[in-house]
Amino acid sequence: MSTLGLLRTLFNPKIVTPNAIQLQSLNRSPFLVGLFFNHEQVRTMSRVKRRTTHPPYWHVLKNNQRQDEKISSDNLRFVREVIQDKYKNKSPIKGSDLDIEKKEWDPKTKRSGVIARNIGVQHMWEKDGKKVVCTVLHVLDNHVIRYVPPEEYAKSIIGAKVFRNRKPLGCLVVGAEAANPDRFTRQYCSLFNEVGLLPKKRLARFIVTPNAVLPPCTPLTAGHFVVGQAVDVYGKTIDYGFQGVVKRWGFKGGPASHGATKFHRRGGTIGTGRDKARVWPGQKMPGHMGSERRFCRGLKIVRINMKYNVIYVKGTVPGPTNSIVQIFDTVLPRRKFTEAPPHPTYFPPEDGTLPQEDIWDSSLHVFGSPSISV
Amino acid sequence: MLRRAVLQTFRQGLAQSFFKRNAVSLSETTVTHQPIETSNEADEKSVSKQKPGDESGNTVVVAPPEFRFMYPEFLPDPAMERRNRLKEKLERIDMLQRRSVVEIPEFYTGSVMAVTVADANSPNKFARFVGICIQRGGSGLRAWFILRNVVDKQGVEILYEMYCPLIQKIEVLRLERRLDESLLYLRDALPEYSTFPLDMEPERRLNNSVVPINPLKVKLRPRPWLERWERQNLQGVEDLNLPQRFYDKAEKVAKPWEKYDLMLQYRKTIPAEEQEKIFADVHSQLQQQEFKRKIRRQHSALNDSHMVRVGRDANPNQTRISGSIVPSCMLSSAGDMTFRLETYHY
C-alpha cells in the first residue's frame, strides 16, 4: 500500500481493503485533510456507461427500414382499407367490463403510471397573489398493452435486478400515441396483435401491485390522477451535447482579462504530481452533458383539464418542451395517498354524464373569478 | 374568391408593417403608413368582413388585421422548439377568462396609464400608480408592461404582469403612440418628459378612429448614459450632439443587412395564416366582452344622470343619494362621460 493508504488505515476506524470505495469512513478533521487528503475520488458511477445511442438488445427493430416503395394509388387505398378493417372493432374498456375482480385499495398499493408529453410551462397565481410556475403535461392516448405477473417478471433480467432483495411485483406495459402500422416493422406490430390496437409509438413499463392490475386495452386518461396529489415525473433531461467544464460542472474558469493567455473557460489542474501520480477516475472534464434519466419527485398536481386530458403540475420536469415523460404516484412517504384514489384507474361515468371539465386545486386562483383583494 | 380577397387585405395590413412585429417605425417602411384603428372602428370593420358565405356555405369570420397590434400578447413566442398548439389554445382560453373579469384596454408604448393593484401594505389596501408605458413584452399569460413616472424627483418604474389577479383595474389615461417601440431612453432624458401627475384625469379623444402618434423629440441629459443611444436609431430623441467618433463607431458596429434578412424576420414572427387562425378564434369573445362593457358603461352613465337630477332638487349639501348605488370603480375611465360625479359608498 502507498504511504497515503497506510496513513488512511491508521486514521480510519475500520480496515480498508484495496478495492473498496473509501469515502464514507474517512476521518475528515481539518488537520488531516490539509496534510494528507488532498484528493477525493468519486468512483461510484464513473465506469458505468450512462447513455447509448442504440436501444437495449432485447428490443425488436421498431422503425420500418424499407425505402420508398413504388406502390400504385389503388393499392395504397387498399392497404389503408385493410388497416381500418383490422382495427376498427376495438372499443375501449368500460368500468363494468373489468374481468379481474375489483380489489380494494390499501396504502401499499402501487397503481399504474401514465405516459404524457410535456407541452410547456404556464404561469398561474395562488389565492394570495403569489406566482407559480406550472408545467403543462398532455396525457396522450394511453392503453394498457399487457400485464406481466410478478413471478414471470422476477425471472427477466431487469426484474431480477429490481427485485433482488424484495418481494416481486407485477409489471404493466402501457403504450401511447397510436400511429400508422406502415411506419413500423412487422415484429414491432406483433407486440400489439394480442390486444388488437393500432401500434403505439411509445411503450413504457410501470411496476404495479397485483391488486392494481388492469386488463389489456384499458385506456388511461388524466382522470387517473387527483388534483392535489403528489406525483413523480421521469424524463430524459435536455441534451446539451458536448459541453465544456464551465457549463457542465460549474467550474469558474479563468480571468477574462488582466493578461490571461488562452485560459478563460478551461479546467486547470487535473491532479497532483505525488499521490497516485495519475488522473483519478471520475475527474471532471468536458464531455457529453444531458440526455439522462432523471426523476422529479413530489410534484403537486394543481389543475386537471378532463376535456383536453391535460395535467398542470407545480414546478418543472426533466426534459425539453414536447418531450415524452412518465408520470406516476409519488414514492415520497409523507406525500403519499391517505385516502383511496381512482383505483385501479379512472373510468368515465357510464350514464353518459360528463365529468367536471376543469378541476382546480383549492390554493389556486381561478382565472374567471374576481380579482384578488388582500 | 371572397375569402382570398379578405386574406389579401389582411396580409396587406401585415405587409405594410412587415419589418416590425409590433408596430410600424416610420423610417423603415416604404409604403405609406396607415394609422392604426381603434377597437370601435375595428368592430365595424370586422362586421363588414363577415361575408354571407363561402363555397361550403359556412360564415367565415376573419379578425381585422389591427388585432395584431391591439392584442399582441395573444401571439405566442415564435421560437419553434417551444411551440405547442394545444398549450397555446389552453393559454388563450385562460387569458380570455381573465379578460372577462378585468378590462385590459388597448394601449401602446407611449400611452399614459394608471394601474390599481391590491397591496397589503397600503393604507386602503389598493395602490394606484400612474405612468407612461415605456416597454411591453411577453406572450400569453406572461405578458407585461413597464410604467414610468417621476415621483418627488425620484424616477420610478414598475413592471406589471397584465394577467396577474392582483391587478384590480387598468385605465388608459392618454392613448397615443410615440415614434419608437421602446422608450427606455426616458431614463436618460430630462425628468420633465417622464413626469405625469398622479391624479391625472383620463383624456377624451375627439377622433376615436385613429391612435395618434406623438412626434415628440425628447432631450437627453448630458452623458454618461445607461446605453449607447447613438447606436439605436432612435426617432423620438433630439439630436444627440456627440463628437463624430461616436457615430463612426456606431456605423462600424451597425448591422444594416438585417433589414434585408428575410429568414431572420420570418423566425421572429408568427406566419400570417396562423395569426389569422389565432385572432379569428379569439375575435368573437373579445367582441362580446367589449359589447358587455359598453352596455355597463351606458347603464352607469344613466344611473349617474339620474343621481344628478336628484341632487339638483334636493339640498346640495345633502350627501344622501337615492336610486341605485354605483361604486366608484364602475365609473368609466375611458372618457365616455363628459363630467365626473362624486359617489358615496354605503
Interface residues (C-beta under 8 A of the other chain):
Chain A: I119 G120 Q122 H123 M124 W125 G129 K131 V136 H138 N305 Y308 V310 P320 T321 N322 H365 F367 G368 S369 P370 S371 I372 S373 V374
Chain B: E81 R82 N84 L86 K87 L90 E91 D94 M95 Q97 R98 S100 V101 V102 A118 D119 A120 K125 F126 G140 L141 R142 E161 Y163 C164 P165 L166 I167 Q168
